[in-house]
Amino acid sequence: MKKLILLVLLFFIQKNYSQNVFFAQKNIYLAEYYHKINNDKKALDCYLKAIKMSPNSVNSYDYLNAAAIAFQLKKNKKAKEILVKSITYQLAPYNFIDSYEKLSDYKKLNEFKVVLKDYNIYEKEYFQNLKNPAAYLSIMNLITKDQLIRQNEKVFDELTHEIDEENINELMILTQKYGFEPRSWLILWHQRGVYSDESNIYWQFFKSYLRNEIKSGNLEKDFFVDFEEFSNKIKDINNGSIYTLHGLGNLGSGQNFQDIKNLDTRRKEVGLPPLYYEYFINNDSLPEEYEYDSKNLLKDLENL
């Protein structure tokens, strides 16, 4: 199950970051908010702002959600344009687009069928537009090696430390040469056990490098959240979660929050909306001790 989650997450983060990443993410939150209250015109406007600001940082799910809303609003030409960009900017897989539930009502439309018919053309465009093809190929080789040793339990037990060490060392060299490739998140994740080790040379480099990327607007502010949550839990499994109960960093162990009074302040510091937003979107319940005036949600999203 954990392997499946990691692979799904790897697909989810297949994106090349560019400037305005955080402002694009803020517009994604606003798009989800407006869609939830059935204001799809505003939702689509926010999705389009995000795509315009940073097309390489909007993930495939958000592209497809935006396309579904465009179809719903009878903006078929715009929906097609969004679907095309989901491939040329994010390489959204053919089968993923074809089977995406929110698009199922529009599969018979010509605009939808044409995108799938010409998928190979758009796929080729994606690779032609890669900023650093050498970096892309090198990272994908690292990920392939990373996953291969995890397919066999005996091989995993014998080689995991050696291969993970080789991979993180190679990733540091590649990052110094080409910049950070977000697909390599998986390589970093397999170093999460030493995230808090201040003497670890790899984390010394990546923490410094990636924090500068965040400051420059090239990387989302919440990049380190799962690592911090995981580090917090291995110190003491009973520690309350720092930011969220639903992250990969505390998967299966998150039950409560620490210092819930200041939770939303901490979340805002890492670019996350108020906790209420998670429950507003997913129709979940809130912790009894959590206090929030729901009237402030839109304003808080706009002021992230």
Steps between C-alpha positions, in 0.01 A plus 500: 500500500780743590678422172182581310461830684859595419456420132176697482670789675793480260256544211332784684823695533619454143552865433778745429482794734518857377444845646164588656457144627353611830263756348383233257431265792301771677279527193452123501371522858264779393384296199414207726318735737286654226426159347385378841247785525386435141650815353667324210561815299718639779657157551604480134635856511722403795620182331588699187688758708703222659579345162601838355721582798683170514387235248783266598403491867127429464461125542314268266201457731440875508531526122237230456272649767522834321420335166194331651371834626561660161298224332225545760486871409477411128845649440610201294780679317650614830460150643694356208774758548528403867517129419774562246701691761456216748710296256745758366579634848438201726500193277167385643474134391259404222315247717475747785326757281281238333380352830478815714157481661423872491549497122286193433196700388702677232686211335270504196573865427723563202734724700568216743543234233738714295735546799528125549535439127795741486646397835832391347547842341456675834717244677779575253456872564545439873839338447606763247430772755696345787743757634760239595443169316821358643382573853161345427653177366749477786228549762274243337789252504548562872129448564498179295791364701333614822180313415663185361670410827167544678324238287678209668510478878831311512670740260351791692641375831845446350541804275271777620757689708768479232270602213330778694843638592611491137177664386506787746864571422426503126194718559709758683744512208217531246330774702822697523540470123143541370286622787235307691275261308177446700465136392802433717281557807479123529877471534494760776210324671709187542741715704225616737641296789800733528313823423567633853866401500677837475828328416356325192681651201214434260235668709737787575513562126135437411351695790708804411445467126125436516433770757657746260274364226199560724613855574544560127145382428617195305376241747189464712528612860369168634777293337648387833171435681498121459865477601436706812193296590691174457795624705258613770337156514819295517609705799179401678206325334270677747605845385210693357518590132658835418298600191259231381372155590484388137854540374731219394732596784260373765302249296319260732628670816344845501225521760522849648674835467758662721431856618176516302446861605788608273441235233371734230790740562747217440310388191504849351878520550540204266240618250214278617145635543320485836420148619133583447568499126586126504170421662304751292617334178475138618184524715690362799462580867728734693682433829285611792768733634551675166348848475447685174250749365395354164407848378872577475588216263488686169692794642762267652544320169546829318756611760710184509 
